[in-house]
């Protein structure tokens, strides 16, 4: 029983850590003429902003890299907790979220490349027409593409994990249903984004409060089905 509670609390803590890291690491970029939902208004301004705030960008990159490690730990805990419900579904979800963590890491390579290009662009005197804009646009688009692909893997893997939560009754079904709806909306939004449509940020907003909610629930309540079973025993 204590082992189940400890696992649930650790799982809840990892949900919160991943959500907080994703939010805090993304905030600095939103202040630097970088949009997570569309192309840059002016790539030259974005590169200058990255160069002038290099420490902020580096902190964001480090935060996202830590998030990638946290995603792996969260994924392992989810697989161990839910594999009894359906090992094949849990294994698919495990693989999808591991790939998500890989794309988080790849995106930071593009972010660092954009930062370096911006610094060289500023050193060159910000010429109006140069290959710096071309490289900057390339790295910017790579950041967007890897984010979209990352979110596709997250949403599909999350749907499988939250379906297993719904089936297991480890958490209230209404909470699991919230997760299923949130990642379904996110998945639909990402499909449109991959085909070149501008998707408003609010389509993805339900995901963050859900991860915080399930994290807090697991830390406070643990696995409700396990507790009920133990009490009846």
Secondary structure, DSSP 8 states (H G I E B T S, - for coil): -HHHHHHHHHHHHHHHHHHHHHHHHHHHHHTTT--TTS--S-HHHHHHHHHHTHHHHHHHHHHHHHHHHHHHHHHHHHHHHHTTT-HHHHHHHHHHHHHHHHHHHHHHHHHHHHHHHHHHHHHTT--SSSHHHHHHHHHHHHHHHHHHHHHHHHHHHHHHHHHHHHHHTSS-HHHHHHHHHHHHHHHHHHHHHHTT----THHHHHHHHHHHHHHHHHHHT--HHHHHHHHH-
